[in-house]
Amino acid sequence: MTGEKIYEYDLDITGVTDYGVSMESILAGKEKVPPQGARFDVAFAGNATGRISGGVRGVDYLRMRADGRIDLDIRATIDTADGHRIGLCADGVSVLRPGEPVAELCENVTLTTAAAGYAWVNTHQIWGVGSVNLATGKIHIDGYMQ
């Protein structure tokens, strides 16, 4: 990935809300993704390090499609180590690795804040890349500013 790496974060999945079929049963091969897809609200929390550092918490309102693509719709808050707050909004795509409970993540990120020291985030494009291990509940993302 090109651009300046401004953060990386390691998150834990703290909860999953399903809407008719469980993610666990799909990942275990007990059920297939329905033709209309399946929605899951995946709550997460953890810490960011780098130019932006602090606590991160939020929810990914993801949609798992029957063709294997997972559409991401992420809303999160970054409480910076120096006492400010940055809003994170991202969309993107995820695809499970064949035969593994691990999915690659590609995110288009918008950061927003009124904190003067972080005003630079409002005008830049951020790309996030990483992975999620659904068996362990661990997420890792690197964020690059363009």
N, C-alpha and C positions, 0 to 999 in steps of 0.2 A: 504494500500500500504506500502510495506517495503522500506527501504533505507532512506537516508537523504533528507528531503524536502528542496529544494534549491530555489524554487520560487513559488509564486502563482500569477496569474494575472487575472484581471478583464478587459474585453474588451467590446467595443461596435461595433456592425456591422455597418460599415459606408457606405456600398453599396453592391448591388448584381447585377451581370451581368448574364443574362440567355441566353440560346441558343435554343430558340424555344418554350419553355413552362416556365411559371413563377413559381417560388417557392411558391409565395403567393397563386396561384390558386391550386397548389397541396396540400398545407397545409389546404386550405379551403375546400378541397374535390370537387372542381369544375372540376378538371382534375386529371387523374391518371398518374403515372409515365409511360412513354412509354416503351414498351418491351425492347428497346435498351438502356434505361436509360436516364438520363438528367444530363447535366453539369451545374454547377453554380460557378461563381467566387465570393467568399464572402470576401470583404475587411473588415479589422478590425483595431482597434487602442485602446490603453489603457495603463495601467501601471502594472508593475511587482513589487512585494515586496519580501523581503527575502534576501538570500545570493546574489542573482542576482536581482538587482532592477533598475528600470528606465522605459523609454517609450518603448512600443511595438507597431509595426505596420507591417501589412503584408496582405497576401491573401491566402485563402484556395481554391484551385482549386478542389472542391469536385464533386464527381459523385454519384448521387442518383440512386440506382438500383431498378428495378421493384419489387424485392423480399423484399424491405424494408431496406436493408443495404445501408449505405452511406460510400463510400470510401473517405478518407481524403488525401490531398496532399498539405501540408502547407509550405509556405516560409515566413519568417518574419525577422525583424531586431529588436534587443534589443539595444537601446541607453542607456547605463548604467548611473546611477546617478553621477558616478565619471568620465564621459567623454569618455568612451570606447564604442566599438561597437562589438556585438556578433551576428553572423548569426544563425538563427534557421531553420532547415529543419525537417519536421515530416511527417510521414504517420500514418494511423490508421483507425479506424472504429467508426462509429456512428450509433445508432439506435434510432428512434423516440419512445417515450413512447406511448402506445396505447391511442388514443383519446386526446393527448396533443400536443402542439407545442414545446415540450421539448425533446431534444435528449441527450443521454449519450455519452461522448467522451472518447476514449481510444487512446493514442498517443504513438508512438515510435519516440523519439526526438533525433536529433543530433545537438549539439551546436558547433560552430566553431569560433575561433578568433586568431589573432596574438598578442593580447594585453597580455603582460607578466603576469599581475596580475590575468588574467582569463584563463591562459593556461591550467589549470586543467580541464576545460570543454571539451577540445578536446579529452580526453582519456576516458571519462566516458559515460556509457549508461544512458539515461534519459527516464523515463516513465511519461507521463502526463495523468491525469484523471480529468474529470470534466463534465460540461454540458453546453448546449446552449439553451436559451429560444428564439425561433425564433419569438415569438409574441412580445417580448420586445426588441429583438436585443442584449441581454446580454450574454456574455460568461464568464465562470469561469473555470480555470485550475489550478491544483496543480501539480508541477513538482518534481519528486523524482529521485535522483541520486543513481545508483546501484554500 
